């Protein structure tokens, strides 16, 4: 009689242990693996899916400034990458990123804004224009400026008080991959 009770208790204990593993520990482990995989995308500078599929180069990278050494979506702070986090629930895990611009980088789309042209912005535009034209100090600008320098000069000289800026952001960060295919990604509904 006591053997059957002992066996019953062991079965109940093992059942609870399995439930704890499936509903608590395993989702946290899966979440950690998924977040590490997504962070690896940032480090590699592309979407890792059976090899690296590099993200489109940015103007910042082609500009040659101090931040040109960083890959797309990375910076000195790596704020977007470091903000990726795991929210685990009973038998499930959700990978989130609370940064306001994370969704547009993940899903892609068009961003539009209308900044006010201030005297400070005009000074910055002149500074960029001269730097891109390669003119030191108060030297004279050439008539035929490089394309980027001409854009900055146009901003500095504009009579408008507001600009209309539109940027197309490609889809980039998170998705189902060969490396992570065991973890289906279900979009928020």
N, C-alpha and C positions, 0 to 999 in steps of 0.2 A: 504494500500500500504506500509506504513512504517513498519507494523508488519511483512510483508513478507520479507522486506529488513533486518530487525533486526534478523529474523529467519535465513535468508541466511548467515549473518555475524556470528551468533553463531555457525552455522553448520561448516562454514569455520574455525573458531577459534578452535572448538572441533576437527576437522579433523587434523589441524596442531598440536594440543596438543597430539593427538593419535600417529601421525607420529613421533613426538619428543620422545614420550615414547617408541615406538617400535624400532625406528632406533637409538636412542641415549642412553636413560637412562637404558632401559632393558638390552642391551648387556653389559653395564658396571656392572650392578648388577649381571648378570649371570656370568660374568668373575670373579668377586670378590668371589662369592660362589664357583666356580670351583677352584680358586687358594687356597682358605682356605681349601677346601677338600684335595687338593694335599699336602699342607703343613701339614695337619693332618696325611697323610701317613708317612711323615718324623718323626713326633712326636711319632707316634705309633710304628715305626720301622717295618712297613709292609704295604701291600696293603689293604686298607679298602674297603671291598666289601662284605656286609652282615656279618660283623665281620672282625677282623684283620687276614690277611694271612701273617704271619711274613716273612720278608726277610731272606735269608740265613745268618747265623752268619759269621762274618769275622774273619780272623786270628788276626786282631788287638784286637777284643773283647776277643778272647781266650788267648791272650798273657799276659794279666795281667798288662800292663803298665798304665801310667796315662790317656791314651785315651781309655782304654778298657771299660769305663763306657758309652761311646756313642754308640747308635745303628748304624746299617749299614747306610751309606750315610749321617751321621751327624758328626759334629765335634765341636770344641770350637767356630768356626766362623759360622757354618751352611751356608756356602757360596752357595752351590747348592740349598738348600731350599729357602734361602732369595732371590735368583736371579730369581725365578719363577715370571713372570709378565703377565699382561693383555694388549693386544693390541686390542682396540675396534674400529670397523669401522661402517659404515652405515648398521645397521641391522645384524651385525656379530661380533663375538669376537674370538680372537685367544690367546691361552695360549702359551707363549714362555719362553725359558730359554737360554740366550746367552752364558752361561758357556760352554767352549769347550768340556767338558766331559759329558755334560748333555745327549746328544743323545745316547751315548753308554750305559749309565745307564738306560735310558728309553727303548731302543729297544734291548739291549743285544748284545753280539758279542764277538769277540776276539780282544785283543789289543796286538800288538807286538812292542817291542822296542829293541834297541841295545846300552845300555849305555857304555861309556868308563870306564874302571877300572882304577881309579886314586889312588895315595897314600892315599888321604883323604878317598876314599871309602874303601880301605883296612883297615885303622884304625877303621873306623866305623864298618866294618864287624867283626874285632877282638873284639871290644867293645860289640857288640851284642852277639857274640859267648860266651864270658866270662859271660855276664849277664844271658843268657839263661842256661848256664851250672851251674850257681850258685857259680861261683868262684869269690872271693873278691880279690881286689888288683892284685898283680902279682903272684897269686897262680898258681898251675900246673893244666892243663886241664886233665880230665879223658880220657882214651882211648875210652870208650863207651859213647859218648856224646848223649844227646837227639837229636832227628831228626832235629829240627829247628836249634840247635846250630851247628850241623854238616854241615848244609847248609851254615851257615855264615862262618864257618871255611873254607869250600871249596871255597867260594868267596875270602876270604882273601889270600888263598894260590895259587889261580889260576895263571897260566902263561899267560892266555889270556889277550889281551888288550881291547877286547870288549866282552860283554856278550849278549846272545840272551834270552830275557825274553818274555814269552807269558802268558797272563792272560785271562781266560774266564769270562766275566761279564754277570751275568744273567739279564733277563728283570725284571725291578722292579718298576718304579715310577708311571707313569701316564697311565690310561686306562679307559674304560667305566666300571662303577660300578653300583650296585643297588642304592646306595646313590646318584649317579650323572648321572643316566641313561637318565634323561631328557635333558642332554647336550651332543649331539653326538660329538665324537672326530673324526675329519676328518684329515687323515694324509696329510702332505705336498706333493704336486705332482710336 
